[in-house]
Amino acid sequence: MGKATGFIEYAREKTIDRNPRTRLNDWNEYSAPFSDETLKKQGARCMDCATPFCHIGMEIQGVTTGCPIHNLIPEWNDLAYRGRWREALDRLLKTNNFPEFTGRVCPAPCEGSCTLAITDPAVAIKSIERTIIDKGFENGWITPRIPKWRTGKKIAIIGSGPAGLASADQLNQAGHSVTVYERADRAGGLLMYGIPNMKLEKEVVERRIRLLTQEGIDFVLNTEIGKDITHAELKAQFDAVILCTGAQKQRELDIEGSDSKGIHLAMNYLSATTKSLLDSQFEDNQFINTEGKDVIVIGGGDTGADCVATAMRQKCRSVVQFGKHPQLPQARTDDNMWPAYPNVFSLDYAYEEADAKFGEDPRKYSVQTKKIVADEQGHVKELHTIQMEKLKNENGRFYFKEIPGTEKIWPAQHVFIAIGFEGTEEPLLNHFGVEAVNKKIVAAKGDYRTNIDSVFAAGDARRGQSLIVWAINEGREVARSVDHYLMGSTVLP
């Protein structure tokens, strides 16, 4: 695939990102696509490697390796190299319902398992993917696909995140009538209100929602199941129901002072910011404003990074992000060999921006927050921390040990908790009466069925917090299961 000697002749090029200082003045996407000529060279780097691990889609050491939706990566890399963009789009859409999302916000586990990555920087798969789908929209190749016939079967999907949208798309194309229920005022779920605009501009999401609507999918917004419509009403109206509600129950910090004013769950902060941006360009003041404040983010993942980037656009005075783990190594260690996802140090967009603005990476490693101290009005004023050492016991298990003498006090007026998600929200599970695993995620079988007849589950609601690309995979798989359940066989891939 690609040019036979391309991986020898061409180096991987970095993505074209807007200047960090410039992009902090707006909420537009921080990255820009490569030129056609650059993309052809990047596609040429794809090797004729016989067994392309980039699309194996599995977990190694508990981390996603390769593409979970098994994208035909070598094929569209070759077509991009040859400038055959329309054909590349056709191959891309064979497996991926929404490349415009994954091409922007997926962490690209495919690149970690690229064969070329054994010795050299991986093929720029994610950038090529984004360019292919963007060209599809720009050239008018993406048009509504109206099903030629309808089966008469009706399906309700609860939740309009990537799993819900993927299952809706597949089932609609199979000829079923699909209604998607969303409790927010805009469709998209995590894509709309969980991911900041600078990573995924909301017009990209709304463009896809418009297309799905034109294709025949109904979206019912501002509707909460169990409150505005009941499970019994859904069962009476629909032949099947799919729960795609995500894993929205956030983990909270349970330490002294964590109930102080100014302590916020990260997703509440990000969602309110995006909604205010879309509703009024912040004129409504319906968001948490960090302007002129000292900000601390607890949690070292992507959600925490998004809080850092958001606070800086609000012109915070300072921002620090605490992580409990040590800094990652610069290169793979012996226990993190290819094709497993590379657990190596990287400078995400938010950290690049913080370095440009404040002169340093905002991440502080191996930090344990001991307590939060509030002022006389009950508002947070400082955090007390201690450094931790990560050790391994005689059984090979890791544990953390405090390092005496490393106590420190940090000023803060806003603290954002980004320590992950526990699972889906219990009221919904109880309302449907579906069995749950540890009261956290839906206990759906291998065919995505729950213990309740005609009720299915997919995405983070079934597997727990995960990647968008896994949600799309689950949406496609549950659609196959539902189609088979309703028709006795399935026409879906």
Secondary structure, 3 states (H helix, E strand, C coil): CCCCCHHHHCCCCCCEECCHHHHCCCCCCCEECCCHHHHHHHHHCCCCCCCCHHHCCEEECCEEECCCCCCCHHHHHHHHHCCCHHHHHHHHHCCCCCHHHHHHHCCCHHHHCCHHHHCCCCCCHHHHHHHHHHHHHHCCCCCCCCCCCCCCCEEEEECCCHHHHHHHHHHHHCCCEEEEECCCCCCCCHHHHHCCCCCCCHHHHHHHHHHHHHCCCEEECCCCECCCECHHHHHHHCCEEEECCCCCEECCCCCECCCCECEEEHHHHHHHHHHHHHHHCCCCCCCCCCCCCEEEEECCCHHHHHHHHHHHHCCCCEEEEECCCCCCCCCCCCCCCCCCCCCCCCCCHHHHHHHHHHCCCCEECCEEEEEEEECCCCEEEEEEEEEEEEEECCCCCEEEEECCCCCEEEECCEEEECCCEEECCHHHHHHHCCCEECCCEECCCCCCECCCCCEEECCHHHHCCCCHHHHHHHHHHHHHHHHHHHHCCCCCC
